[in-house]
Structures are given as C-alpha cells and as structure tokens.
Amino acid sequence: MSKHNNTLWQWLCDLAGSPDVEARLPVAERVSAVRQVLWVAIATGGSFSLFNYAIGFEMLAAIELFAAATLLVLYPVLVRPERVVLGERTIMLFSMVVFSALLAFGGVDRTGNLWIFVVPFIAFYITGQRHGWYWTGLFALLIFILVTARLNLPDVSVYTRAELIIHLLSLLFYTMLAAIFNLVRDNWEGKLKHLVEARTAEALASEAKYRRLVDGLHDHFIFMHDVDGRITYVSPAVRGILGYDSDNLDHDFREFLTDAPLNETAMRVNERLLRGEKQPAYEMEVRHANGNRRLLEVTATPLFDEQGAVVAIEGLAQDITQRRADEIERKLLQEQMEHVQRLEALGVLAGGIAHDFNNLIAVIMLNAEIAHSQPAASGVPVACLERISQAGRKAADLCRQMLAYAGKGPRYPELVHFDDLLQEMRSLLLV
C-alpha cells in the first residue's frame, strides 16, 4: 500500500511539474519547438485575420494581424539559441492576447470562446510541465478580468457569471488534459530517447569492434568498387600490403593490374560478378607502390539494391605472394628429394646386380683356373683359358666398380695416377 501511495504521489508531482522532478529539454529541442509554433502562429494568425475581416470583425482581425506581423518580424531574433527563453515568453504573451481577444469579441456566433483550449497545450508544449501551470493560471486570471470588467468596446461580448464559471471550468479541464498529455509525451520521448541512445551506443560499439577487426588484418584488406570499376572503399591494411594510402585509391581497380595472363581470368570472373553470379575465390596480380608485383587471392560477392540490380562489388583480398613462392620452393625441394631417392634406388639395384654378377664371375674364374692348371685333361687350348681368365678379371673389376658406385664396396684410400684411373673407369663411363 505504501508503495502504491508513493507511486501515486510521484505521478502527481510529475503532473504538477515540481522542481525536483522537472527535466528541461536541451536548448536545441526548445529552439526547434519555438520555431515550429512560431510558423504555425504566423500562418494561422494571418489566415484568421483575413477571415474575420471578411465577416465584419475588424477589431479582432486587426489584433490577429498585428500579432502575426509582430511574430514574423521578431522571428529571426526569437529562434536564436541564446534567446530561447525570450522566444517562449513572447509566444505565450501573444497567445494569451489573441485568444483573450477571441473570448472577448466572441467571433462567429460567440464560438471564439471555444479556442481557449489551445492556450494550455501551447503553454505545456513550449514552457514545460511546471511553467505550463503558471502560464495557464495567468491566462485564467486574464479571462476573469476581461469578463468581469465589461469593456465598453464595439463587438465585445457580454458573459454572465454562469458563463464565466463554465469558461474557467473548461479551461481547468483543458489544462488537466494538456498536463496529462504533455507528461505522457515526455515519458514516451524519454523512453524513446533512451532506446535510441542505447541502440546508438550498441551500433557504435559494434562498429568499433568490426573496425578493430578490419584494422587488425595484416595480410588481408577489404575493398569495394562500383559497377564501373571505380574503388569506393579500401580498408587501411592495404597500405601495409600494397603500399597505397586507402584515402587516395579512388581510381579504377584495373589501373593496378599487371599484364599477367591470370588477370584475364580475373576480369572474366568480375564480369560474372557484375551479372549477379556468385564466384569462387580467384587470383590476380597487381603492382605494388614500389613497382613490384604482388599476387592476391580474392573472394568477392555482388551487392544488390532493392530492385535486385547489382550496384557494387565487395570482397576480401589476401596477399599470397610469399605463400606462392614458398609453394614453388617446396615443390623444387620435393622434386630434388625424389631425384635423390631415385638415385638411391638405382644404387641399391646396381649393388644387387653387382653382387649376383660377381658370384657368377667367381664361378667362371674358379673353373677357368682349374682348367688352366690341367690343360691336358680339359682339352681346351691354353690361349683360350687365358682369355677367359682375363675377361673374368675385367668383369670382376667392373663389379667392384659398380659396388663402389652403389656405395657398398670396400674403400681403400691410396695414391693413384689420374690418367690410369680414367683409363680404368673408361668401361664404366661408357656404360
């Protein structure tokens, strides 16, 4: 119950506009409100002055015309930020004068008194919650004076005491309605302003986050160009990759391409992107600011407008120059390794053949030696046996050389004549 009473009391305080809860609008918003009301007052005052003059209410038309003309002359002064308070008070004074005149002169069929409801809404909209009550109270006092004074002027309406009470009660009703409306409006504007500020802060935080991500890219940069190929945006990382300042790249991107054949493929991909077709990553070669060639891997996508037409191309480019050089070097090393492995395999094969061949030669040499030691028993001429032994020794020497080439034969360091060595190696070299 106490909490409910506190809430009701707080609402009543807000409705009354007590100083401890009143929050004045920023100067810019107050100036905007003054400007809007001034234009409405000038337009309506001039229009109604012509209307009332046409139907015979010259005095009322003169007052309305005077008020509209005065506000028009003072307009440049009243809309200045440093004169905002003067503008608010001037609007309220002229409003009370004009609507008091409507009440006094009655208008058509004494309907002018119905316009008194406008004053509370103007007061609360222009001066705020607390000051709205002050100005409305002042207007009620002015109505009381005009009605009770019974001015002896042409066309002045005479009101009875009952009519005076009705007008004052009507003004009180309109004042309450204007106060409630202004309070609700302020609450909604406050909530809306808080929501806008929160969303703006979130958007700024998100923008700052993604900007940090974009600026943190070292071997990537983001780009965008229009349908004519003119670059409209490049992230700052392009300076570290290509040496260009991102603020000075409003050129056709084709100006930076080299004459490499792969750029022809890149241009065909760009044409398909402009037709709205999604494409896989592709490569292009561009010139660095120092004249060197840089290889880029590009992933791009088309941007569409509300009608589905392509309006721009945006994408991400990565410098793969070093990666491609590393790939080429790695490929060369792989080829060299494979060549060494083939040579090793050949050496193993040669060693195996030499071993088997050497075993066969040993058998031939053994039998030749036996036949040479018993020429009569063998029936083979001695000269033939000599040639067989000589050929066997040469074949055995060839096997030793093959084993040495394969790295499997014994090694004995010794001094040799180079000419003799070449002569001995002649048979192997010829193979």
MIROLUM-775681 format. One line per 10 residues: for each residue y, z, x of C-alpha. Coordinates in steps of 0.02 Angstrom, whole numbers. Each point is the difference from the previous one (the first is absolute). Layout:
N
Y Z X | ... .
REM end
This chain:
431
0 0 0 | 117 43 141 | -37 -164 84 | 38 -94 -163 | 165 93 -19 | 48 -40 180 | -38 -184 -31 | 106 -1 -159 | 142 90 88 | -8 -123 144 .
6 -146 -123 | 151 76 -88 | 86 23 168 | -35 -180 45 | 63 -56 -170 | 160 99 22 | 18 -64 177 | 20 169 84 | 71 -14 177 | -157 67 83 .
-110 -142 -67 | 124 -144 -12 | -31 -136 128 | 142 -123 19 | -44 -182 26 | 36 -83 168 | 172 -77 15 | -70 -177 0 | -88 28 -168 | 155 81 -75 .
107 -147 54 | -126 -119 -78 | 7 95 -165 | 191 -2 2 | 1 -187 34 | -120 -35 -145 | 95 106 -126 | 167 -74 52 | -57 -178 -33 | -74 48 -168 .
160 94 -48 | 113 -145 52 | -105 -128 -93 | -22 101 -161 | 179 65 1 | 72 -174 14 | -116 -71 -133 | 30 139 -126 | 188 -7 27 | -1 -183 -52 .
-111 40 -150 | 107 146 -61 | 160 -99 23 | -73 -141 -105 | -41 118 -145 | 168 87 3 | -26 157 106 | 142 -38 123 | 20 177 65 | -186 22 35 .
-8 -174 79 | 147 43 112 | -83 160 60 | -164 -90 37 | 87 -143 89 | 103 121 103 | -156 96 51 | -97 -159 47 | 147 -73 99 | 30 163 93 .
-183 17 49 | -1 -180 59 | 151 29 112 | -70 163 69 | -176 -70 24 | 15 -39 189 | 58 178 32 | -121 91 -114 | -158 -79 74 | 34 58 177 .
-125 130 62 | 138 120 52 | 77 -16 -175 | -160 26 -100 | 59 164 -78 | 165 -81 -51 | -98 -143 -77 | -110 117 -101 | 149 100 -67 | 99 -157 -40 .
-144 -71 -102 | -17 163 -97 | 187 13 -35 | 12 -177 -64 | -159 21 -101 | 69 153 -87 | 166 -89 -34 | -81 -156 -73 | -131 89 -106 | 127 128 -59 .
107 -145 -56 | -150 -72 -93 | -23 167 -87 | 185 17 -39 | 28 -175 -67 | -169 -12 -84 | -29 -185 26 | -84 -107 -131 | -43 109 -150 | 25 152 111 .
-155 -44 104 | 92 34 164 | -55 182 -9 | -179 -56 24 | 41 -49 180 | 21 180 55 | -185 1 50 | 40 -114 147 | 104 130 92 | -141 126 35 .
-114 -136 69 | 138 -65 114 | 42 177 56 | -177 48 46 | -38 -168 81 | 158 -2 106 | 32 182 45 | -173 79 -5 | -82 136 -103 | 120 146 24 .
163 -98 0 | -59 -98 -153 | 13 159 -103 | 177 32 65 | 63 -173 -46 | -84 1 -170 | 77 169 -39 | 170 -67 50 | -27 -149 -115 | -47 117 -144 .
163 95 29 | 97 -163 -3 | -82 -49 -165 | 45 168 -75 | 182 -19 52 | 13 -178 -67 | -78 42 -167 | 96 162 -30 | 168 -63 65 | 11 -132 -137 .
106 -121 103 | 131 -92 -100 | -40 -174 68 | -43 -165 -85 | -183 -31 -38 | -50 179 50 | -147 62 -101 | 7 170 -83 | -159 103 6 | -45 152 -102 .
-64 161 73 | -176 -44 -55 | 13 -167 88 | 63 87 157 | -151 116 -2 | -116 -149 -25 | 80 -92 147 | -14 151 114 | -181 31 -51 | -38 -184 27 .
80 11 172 | -106 153 39 | -157 -92 -56 | 44 -152 107 | 39 115 145 | -169 84 -10 | -84 -169 -15 | 95 -67 151 | -39 156 102 | -187 -13 -38 .
0 -186 34 | 92 23 164 | -117 140 53 | -154 -105 -37 | 79 -148 89 | 39 106 154 | -178 69 3 | -76 -173 -13 | 120 -68 130 | -43 145 114 .
-186 -30 -20 | 22 -186 23 | 109 28 153 | -128 120 73 | -139 -125 -35 | 99 -141 79 | 39 106 153 | -183 50 16 | -60 -179 -17 | 134 -58 121 .
-52 133 126 | -182 -54 -19 | 48 -182 23 | 104 40 154 | -141 106 72 | -125 -139 -33 | 118 -128 76 | 25 110 153 | -188 23 16 | -39 -186 -6 .
148 -37 113 | -73 119 129 | -167 -88 -18 | 80 -171 20 | 108 55 146 | -153 81 80 | -94 -165 13 | 3 -61 180 | -112 -154 2 | 32 -46 -183 .
157 -52 -92 | 34 -37 -183 | 91 -159 -48 | 62 -92 -154 | 68 -176 -21 | 57 -100 -151 | -76 -162 -65 | 109 -100 122 | -71 95 149 | 158 101 37 .
-40 176 60 | 72 132 -117 | -76 157 77 | -87 52 160 | -45 179 45 | 78 74 159 | -167 -7 92 | 30 -186 31 | 118 46 141 | -140 79 102 .
-120 -143 -39 | 106 -157 12 | 162 66 75 | 111 -50 -148 | 119 113 -95 | -58 15 -181 | 180 -12 -64 | 26 -170 81 | -156 -92 -60 | 72 -85 -154 .
-68 -169 56 | -139 -117 -51 | -161 74 68 | -56 -173 57 | 134 5 136 | -103 130 93 | -165 -96 -1 | -70 -84 155 | -83 -170 8 | -174 78 0 .
-126 -94 -110 | -45 159 -94 | 176 4 -73 | -42 -156 -101 | -137 100 -84 | 123 143 -27 | 122 -117 -88 | -137 -63 -116 | -42 180 -44 | 185 34 -35 .
6 -149 -118 | -148 69 -97 | 85 170 -9 | 156 -82 -73 | -113 -72 -135 | -53 177 -44 | -172 -7 81 | -61 152 93 | -55 -36 179 | -101 93 132 .
78 56 164 | 53 -140 116 | 75 -19 173 | 161 -76 64 | 84 -12 169 | 185 42 17 | 128 11 138 | 52 168 70 | 185 28 31 | -36 -18 187 .
-84 -169 -27 | -181 58 12 | -128 -47 -130 | -71 134 -113 | -150 -16 -114 | 15 82 -172 | -130 37 -132 | 85 -12 -170 | -54 68 -169 | 118 -64 -135 .
10 -1 -190 | 116 -88 -124 | 128 94 -108 | 26 -55 -180 | 144 19 -123 | -18 45 -184 | -37 -182 -42 | -142 -8 127 | 92 -111 124 | -12 35 187 .
166 67 64 | -47 63 173 | -139 29 126 | -27 171 77 | -128 54 127 | -53 98 152 | -7 -77 174 | -95 74 147 | 20 -49 182 | -175 -45 61 .
52 -85 163 | -75 135 110 | -152 18 -111 | -34 -186 10 | 22 3 191 | -122 147 9 | -123 -97 -107 | 10 -151 116 | -22 109 154 | -146 90 -81 .
-79 -168 -42 | 18 -59 181 | -78 160 64 | -141 -21 -124 | -32 -177 59 | 0 57 182 | -121 139 -41 | -114 -120 -90 | 5 -117 150 | -46 143 117 .
-141 49 -116 | -65 -179 2 | 5 -1 189 | -93 165 5 | -131 -71 -118 | -14 -153 110 | -23 112 152 | -138 97 -88 | -85 -164 -47 | 17 -68 176 .
-72 161 72 | -151 -8 -116 | -33 -182 41 | 18 34 187 | -125 143 -8 | -129 -105 -92 | 32 -150 111 | -13 108 156 | -171 63 -56 | -60 -179 -19 .
70 -47 171 | -88 150 77 | -168 -61 -66 | 33 -177 65 | 53 66 172 | -152 113 12 | -122 -139 -38 | 92 -118 119 | -13 128 140 | -186 21 -33 .
-28 -189 1 | 104 -18 158 | -103 131 91 | -162 -95 -48 | 47 -184 1 | -178 -62 28 | -67 98 -149 | 140 -53 -116 | -6 -183 41 | 192 -13 -17 .
99 -77 144 | 98 125 101 | 163 -97 -24 | -15 15 -189 | -28 187 15 | 156 15 108 | 104 -90 -129 | -70 111 -138 | 43 157 101 | 174 -65 39 .
34 -42 -182 | -65 172 -51 | 115 87 123 | 148 -100 -67 | -50 42 -178 | -15 185 47 | 171 -10 82 | 70 -78 -161 | -75 143 -102 | 83 128 114 .
166 -89 -23 | -21 0 -191 | -42 185 4 | 153 31 107 | 105 -100 -126 | -71 104 -143 | 36 159 99 | -182 56 7 | -50 -46 176 | 12 114 152 .
162 -9 98 | 6 12 189 | 173 -13 79 | -3 -109 156 | 112 -115 101 | -27 -183 -42 | 77 -166 44 | 95 -69 -147 | -58 -178 32 | -182 55 2 .
28 101 -159 | 72 -150 -91 | -144 -106 59 | -125 126 -64 | 92 15 -167 | 10 -188 -21 | -158 -10 -105 | 59 140 -117 | 173 -74 -18 | -75 -169 -44 .
-99 85 -139 .
REM end
